[in-house]
Amino acid sequence: KNEDGLSTSIAIIGASYAGLTLANTLQQNSLSIKFTIFDSKTLPFTYVAGGDAFNVPSYSSLATKFSLKTSRQANNGLTRKDVTESLLDPVSQHLIVGTRIEKIEQRNNSFYLHTRQKLQSSDGASSTAAASSNNHRVHGPYRCVVGADGVRSKCRTSALNGTFLIGDARWVNDRWYDLGLRRIERGADIAILDGLELGELLLRAEGTENKDCHYSSQSFPLAARTKFCARQIQIARMKRIVSVLMVLVAMMV
């Protein structure tokens, strides 16, 4: 049980395309896996200005698979708001909003999230009260933490074993050589595919994992460990940096 009295096993940081797709995948396929979604934004969510129809080829099959409801037909003028709200509605009861993740702590075989709640001012603006101890909470324990929290991912910078990255949090380190152009062009589609793939991996791992330990990526295929495991992604990034430095030193000698 966590401090809120809820039985939990997976913390998803970020109510993004990737995070919400992961949540729907878990909910649709398992009654035993519990999850909580954290997001720093407050409801109602706002969307990118000029959010006209955009290209998300994977959404059509996902909407059919999970019976997602929108006011329009998939791939027929869907907007970012349509896609996000259709993914959010089935899992909204697991969502905690207005919460900034300050630290991911690993204790023994579990994870705890140290958070600070955003406070709403009288004019409707939100801010984070950094000095208030009453505003600080610790959520957990969790067996797994998934970072779907974008390019400034707290999960990615922590890079702990048993934590995973999807969507922009992962993609910012992948195909770094194209300066993120593919992510800009296909970001939402890649994020949805990431959430679906990791969800299916976690579902398969659930039957083989020790329930008293955090999720291990060892039960994943090697390619999936390299793709989603935060620690493996960090190691690959450091190897790239070292390689570049060695080349620069060699050029200077």
Contacts in CASP RR format, 6 or more apart in sequence:
PFRMAT RR
TARGET T0000
AUTHOR 0000-0000-0000
METHOD contacts of the structure
MODEL  1
KNEDGLSTSIAIIGASYAGLTLANTLQQNSLSIKFTIFDSKTLPFTYVAG
GDAFNVPSYSSLATKFSLKTSRQANNGLTRKDVTESLLDPVSQHLIVGTR
IEKIEQRNNSFYLHTRQKLQSSDGASSTAAASSNNHRVHGPYRCVVGADG
VRSKCRTSALNGTFLIGDARWVNDRWYDLGLRRIERGADIAILDGLELGE
LLLRAEGTENKDCHYSSQSFPLAARTKFCARQIQIARMKRIVSVLMVLVA
MMV
1 7 0 8 1.000
2 8 0 8 1.000
2 36 0 8 1.000
2 139 0 8 1.000
2 140 0 8 1.000
2 141 0 8 1.000
2 142 0 8 1.000
3 137 0 8 1.000
3 138 0 8 1.000
3 139 0 8 1.000
3 140 0 8 1.000
4 139 0 8 1.000
6 34 0 8 1.000
6 36 0 8 1.000
7 34 0 8 1.000
8 34 0 8 1.000
8 35 0 8 1.000
8 36 0 8 1.000
8 140 0 8 1.000
8 141 0 8 1.000
8 142 0 8 1.000
9 33 0 8 1.000
9 34 0 8 1.000
9 35 0 8 1.000
9 142 0 8 1.000
9 143 0 8 1.000
9 144 0 8 1.000
10 26 0 8 1.000
10 33 0 8 1.000
10 34 0 8 1.000
10 35 0 8 1.000
10 36 0 8 1.000
10 142 0 8 1.000
10 143 0 8 1.000
10 144 0 8 1.000
10 145 0 8 1.000
10 146 0 8 1.000
10 202 0 8 1.000
10 215 0 8 1.000
11 35 0 8 1.000
11 36 0 8 1.000
11 38 0 8 1.000
11 111 0 8 1.000
11 113 0 8 1.000
11 139 0 8 1.000
11 140 0 8 1.000
11 142 0 8 1.000
11 144 0 8 1.000
11 145 0 8 1.000
11 146 0 8 1.000
12 19 0 8 1.000
12 22 0 8 1.000
12 23 0 8 1.000
12 35 0 8 1.000
12 36 0 8 1.000
12 37 0 8 1.000
12 38 0 8 1.000
12 146 0 8 1.000
12 147 0 8 1.000
12 148 0 8 1.000
13 38 0 8 1.000
13 39 0 8 1.000
13 101 0 8 1.000
13 113 0 8 1.000
13 145 0 8 1.000
13 146 0 8 1.000
13 147 0 8 1.000
13 148 0 8 1.000
13 149 0 8 1.000
13 153 0 8 1.000
13 154 0 8 1.000
13 155 0 8 1.000
14 37 0 8 1.000
14 38 0 8 1.000
14 39 0 8 1.000
14 40 0 8 1.000
14 147 0 8 1.000
14 148 0 8 1.000
14 149 0 8 1.000
14 150 0 8 1.000
15 37 0 8 1.000
15 38 0 8 1.000
15 39 0 8 1.000
15 41 0 8 1.000
15 45 0 8 1.000
15 84 0 8 1.000
15 88 0 8 1.000
15 95 0 8 1.000
15 97 0 8 1.000
15 148 0 8 1.000
16 148 0 8 1.000
16 149 0 8 1.000
16 150 0 8 1.000
16 167 0 8 1.000
16 168 0 8 1.000
16 191 0 8 1.000
17 56 0 8 1.000
17 83 0 8 1.000
17 84 0 8 1.000
17 87 0 8 1.000
17 167 0 8 1.000
17 187 0 8 1.000
17 188 0 8 1.000
17 191 0 8 1.000
17 192 0 8 1.000
18 148 0 8 1.000
18 166 0 8 1.000
18 167 0 8 1.000
18 168 0 8 1.000
18 169 0 8 1.000
18 191 0 8 1.000
18 192 0 8 1.000
18 194 0 8 1.000
18 195 0 8 1.000
19 37 0 8 1.000
19 146 0 8 1.000
19 147 0 8 1.000
19 148 0 8 1.000
19 166 0 8 1.000
19 167 0 8 1.000
19 191 0 8 1.000
19 195 0 8 1.000
20 37 0 8 1.000
20 84 0 8 1.000
20 87 0 8 1.000
20 88 0 8 1.000
20 91 0 8 1.000
21 62 0 8 1.000
21 87 0 8 1.000
21 191 0 8 1.000
21 192 0 8 1.000
21 194 0 8 1.000
21 195 0 8 1.000
21 196 0 8 1.000
22 146 0 8 1.000
22 148 0 8 1.000
22 166 0 8 1.000
22 194 0 8 1.000
22 195 0 8 1.000
22 196 0 8 1.000
22 198 0 8 1.000
22 199 0 8 1.000
23 35 0 8 1.000
23 37 0 8 1.000
23 87 0 8 1.000
23 91 0 8 1.000
23 94 0 8 1.000
24 62 0 8 1.000
24 66 0 8 1.000
24 68 0 8 1.000
24 87 0 8 1.000
24 90 0 8 1.000
24 91 0 8 1.000
25 66 0 8 1.000
25 195 0 8 1.000
25 196 0 8 1.000
25 199 0 8 1.000
25 200 0 8 1.000
25 203 0 8 1.000
26 33 0 8 1.000
26 35 0 8 1.000
26 199 0 8 1.000
26 202 0 8 1.000
26 203 0 8 1.000
27 35 0 8 1.000
27 90 0 8 1.000
27 91 0 8 1.000
27 94 0 8 1.000
28 65 0 8 1.000
28 66 0 8 1.000
29 203 0 8 1.000
30 203 0 8 1.000
30 206 0 8 1.000
32 206 0 8 1.000
33 202 0 8 1.000
33 203 0 8 1.000
33 206 0 8 1.000
35 94 0 8 1.000
36 94 0 8 1.000
36 95 0 8 1.000
36 96 0 8 1.000
36 139 0 8 1.000
36 142 0 8 1.000
37 91 0 8 1.000
37 94 0 8 1.000
37 95 0 8 1.000
37 96 0 8 1.000
38 96 0 8 1.000
38 99 0 8 1.000
38 101 0 8 1.000
38 113 0 8 1.000
38 115 0 8 1.000
38 139 0 8 1.000
39 95 0 8 1.000
39 96 0 8 1.000
39 97 0 8 1.000
39 98 0 8 1.000
39 99 0 8 1.000
40 97 0 8 1.000
40 98 0 8 1.000
40 99 0 8 1.000
40 100 0 8 1.000
40 101 0 8 1.000
40 118 0 8 1.000
40 149 0 8 1.000
41 97 0 8 1.000
41 98 0 8 1.000
42 97 0 8 1.000
42 98 0 8 1.000
42 118 0 8 1.000
42 120 0 8 1.000
42 126 0 8 1.000
43 97 0 8 1.000
45 84 0 8 1.000
45 88 0 8 1.000
47 79 0 8 1.000
47 80 0 8 1.000
47 81 0 8 1.000
47 84 0 8 1.000
48 80 0 8 1.000
51 79 0 8 1.000
51 80 0 8 1.000
51 81 0 8 1.000
52 77 0 8 1.000
52 79 0 8 1.000
53 77 0 8 1.000
53 78 0 8 1.000
53 79 0 8 1.000
54 78 0 8 1.000
54 79 0 8 1.000
54 80 0 8 1.000
54 188 0 8 1.000
55 186 0 8 1.000
55 188 0 8 1.000
55 189 0 8 1.000
56 75 0 8 1.000
56 78 0 8 1.000
56 83 0 8 1.000
56 188 0 8 1.000
56 189 0 8 1.000
56 192 0 8 1.000
57 75 0 8 1.000
57 189 0 8 1.000
58 189 0 8 1.000
58 192 0 8 1.000
58 193 0 8 1.000
58 196 0 8 1.000
59 74 0 8 1.000
59 75 0 8 1.000
59 78 0 8 1.000
59 83 0 8 1.000
59 189 0 8 1.000
59 192 0 8 1.000
60 74 0 8 1.000
60 75 0 8 1.000
62 68 0 8 1.000
62 192 0 8 1.000
62 196 0 8 1.000
63 70 0 8 1.000
63 74 0 8 1.000
63 86 0 8 1.000
64 74 0 8 1.000
66 90 0 8 1.000
68 86 0 8 1.000
68 87 0 8 1.000
68 89 0 8 1.000
68 90 0 8 1.000
69 86 0 8 1.000
69 89 0 8 1.000
70 78 0 8 1.000
70 82 0 8 1.000
70 83 0 8 1.000
70 85 0 8 1.000
70 86 0 8 1.000
71 82 0 8 1.000
72 78 0 8 1.000
72 82 0 8 1.000
80 188 0 8 1.000
83 188 0 8 1.000
88 95 0 8 1.000
96 139 0 8 1.000
98 117 0 8 1.000
98 118 0 8 1.000
98 126 0 8 1.000
99 115 0 8 1.000
99 116 0 8 1.000
99 117 0 8 1.000
99 118 0 8 1.000
99 137 0 8 1.000
100 115 0 8 1.000
100 116 0 8 1.000
100 117 0 8 1.000
100 118 0 8 1.000
100 128 0 8 1.000
101 113 0 8 1.000
101 114 0 8 1.000
101 115 0 8 1.000
101 149 0 8 1.000
101 154 0 8 1.000
102 114 0 8 1.000
102 115 0 8 1.000
102 116 0 8 1.000
102 136 0 8 1.000
102 154 0 8 1.000
103 113 0 8 1.000
103 114 0 8 1.000
103 154 0 8 1.000
104 111 0 8 1.000
104 112 0 8 1.000
104 113 0 8 1.000
104 114 0 8 1.000
104 145 0 8 1.000
104 154 0 8 1.000
104 155 0 8 1.000
104 158 0 8 1.000
104 160 0 8 1.000
104 163 0 8 1.000
105 111 0 8 1.000
105 112 0 8 1.000
105 113 0 8 1.000
105 114 0 8 1.000
105 138 0 8 1.000
106 112 0 8 1.000
106 160 0 8 1.000
106 161 0 8 1.000
106 214 0 8 1.000
107 141 0 8 1.000
109 143 0 8 1.000
109 212 0 8 1.000
109 213 0 8 1.000
109 214 0 8 1.000
110 140 0 8 1.000
110 141 0 8 1.000
110 142 0 8 1.000
110 143 0 8 1.000
110 214 0 8 1.000
111 140 0 8 1.000
111 141 0 8 1.000
111 142 0 8 1.000
111 143 0 8 1.000
111 144 0 8 1.000
111 145 0 8 1.000
111 160 0 8 1.000
111 162 0 8 1.000
111 163 0 8 1.000
111 214 0 8 1.000
112 138 0 8 1.000
112 139 0 8 1.000
112 140 0 8 1.000
112 141 0 8 1.000
112 142 0 8 1.000
113 138 0 8 1.000
113 139 0 8 1.000
113 140 0 8 1.000
113 142 0 8 1.000
113 145 0 8 1.000
114 136 0 8 1.000
114 137 0 8 1.000
114 138 0 8 1.000
115 136 0 8 1.000
115 137 0 8 1.000
115 138 0 8 1.000
115 139 0 8 1.000
116 128 0 8 1.000
116 129 0 8 1.000
116 130 0 8 1.000
116 135 0 8 1.000
116 136 0 8 1.000
116 137 0 8 1.000
117 128 0 8 1.000
117 129 0 8 1.000
117 135 0 8 1.000
117 137 0 8 1.000
118 126 0 8 1.000
118 127 0 8 1.000
118 128 0 8 1.000
119 126 0 8 1.000
119 127 0 8 1.000
119 128 0 8 1.000
119 129 0 8 1.000
119 135 0 8 1.000
120 126 0 8 1.000
121 127 0 8 1.000
128 135 0 8 1.000
129 135 0 8 1.000
142 214 0 8 1.000
143 209 0 8 1.000
143 211 0 8 1.000
143 213 0 8 1.000
143 214 0 8 1.000
143 215 0 8 1.000
144 162 0 8 1.000
144 163 0 8 1.000
144 164 0 8 1.000
144 202 0 8 1.000
144 214 0 8 1.000
144 215 0 8 1.000
145 155 0 8 1.000
145 160 0 8 1.000
145 162 0 8 1.000
145 163 0 8 1.000
145 164 0 8 1.000
146 155 0 8 1.000
146 163 0 8 1.000
146 164 0 8 1.000
146 165 0 8 1.000
146 166 0 8 1.000
146 198 0 8 1.000
147 153 0 8 1.000
147 154 0 8 1.000
147 155 0 8 1.000
147 156 0 8 1.000
147 163 0 8 1.000
147 164 0 8 1.000
147 165 0 8 1.000
147 166 0 8 1.000
147 169 0 8 1.000
147 230 0 8 1.000
148 165 0 8 1.000
148 166 0 8 1.000
148 167 0 8 1.000
148 169 0 8 1.000
148 191 0 8 1.000
148 195 0 8 1.000
149 155 0 8 1.000
149 169 0 8 1.000
150 167 0 8 1.000
150 168 0 8 1.000
150 169 0 8 1.000
150 172 0 8 1.000
151 168 0 8 1.000
151 169 0 8 1.000
151 172 0 8 1.000
153 165 0 8 1.000
153 168 0 8 1.000
153 169 0 8 1.000
153 172 0 8 1.000
155 163 0 8 1.000
155 164 0 8 1.000
155 165 0 8 1.000
155 169 0 8 1.000
155 230 0 8 1.000
156 165 0 8 1.000
156 169 0 8 1.000
156 170 0 8 1.000
156 172 0 8 1.000
156 173 0 8 1.000
156 230 0 8 1.000
156 233 0 8 1.000
156 234 0 8 1.000
158 230 0 8 1.000
159 230 0 8 1.000
159 231 0 8 1.000
159 233 0 8 1.000
159 234 0 8 1.000
160 230 0 8 1.000
160 231 0 8 1.000
161 214 0 8 1.000
161 216 0 8 1.000
161 217 0 8 1.000
161 229 0 8 1.000
161 231 0 8 1.000
162 214 0 8 1.000
162 215 0 8 1.000
162 216 0 8 1.000
162 217 0 8 1.000
162 229 0 8 1.000
162 230 0 8 1.000
162 231 0 8 1.000
163 229 0 8 1.000
163 230 0 8 1.000
163 231 0 8 1.000
164 198 0 8 1.000
164 217 0 8 1.000
164 228 0 8 1.000
164 229 0 8 1.000
164 230 0 8 1.000
165 173 0 8 1.000
165 228 0 8 1.000
165 229 0 8 1.000
165 230 0 8 1.000
165 233 0 8 1.000
166 191 0 8 1.000
166 194 0 8 1.000
166 195 0 8 1.000
166 198 0 8 1.000
166 228 0 8 1.000
167 187 0 8 1.000
167 190 0 8 1.000
167 191 0 8 1.000
167 194 0 8 1.000
167 195 0 8 1.000
168 183 0 8 1.000
168 187 0 8 1.000
168 191 0 8 1.000
170 194 0 8 1.000
170 227 0 8 1.000
170 228 0 8 1.000
170 233 0 8 1.000
171 180 0 8 1.000
171 183 0 8 1.000
171 187 0 8 1.000
171 190 0 8 1.000
171 191 0 8 1.000
171 194 0 8 1.000
172 180 0 8 1.000
172 183 0 8 1.000
173 233 0 8 1.000
173 236 0 8 1.000
173 237 0 8 1.000
174 227 0 8 1.000
174 233 0 8 1.000
175 182 0 8 1.000
175 183 0 8 1.000
176 240 0 8 1.000
182 190 0 8 1.000
183 190 0 8 1.000
194 228 0 8 1.000
197 224 0 8 1.000
197 228 0 8 1.000
198 228 0 8 1.000
201 220 0 8 1.000
201 224 0 8 1.000
201 228 0 8 1.000
202 215 0 8 1.000
204 219 0 8 1.000
205 215 0 8 1.000
205 216 0 8 1.000
205 219 0 8 1.000
205 220 0 8 1.000
208 219 0 8 1.000
209 215 0 8 1.000
209 216 0 8 1.000
209 219 0 8 1.000
217 224 0 8 1.000
217 225 0 8 1.000
217 228 0 8 1.000
217 229 0 8 1.000
217 232 0 8 1.000
218 225 0 8 1.000
220 228 0 8 1.000
220 229 0 8 1.000
225 232 0 8 1.000
226 232 0 8 1.000
226 233 0 8 1.000
226 236 0 8 1.000
END
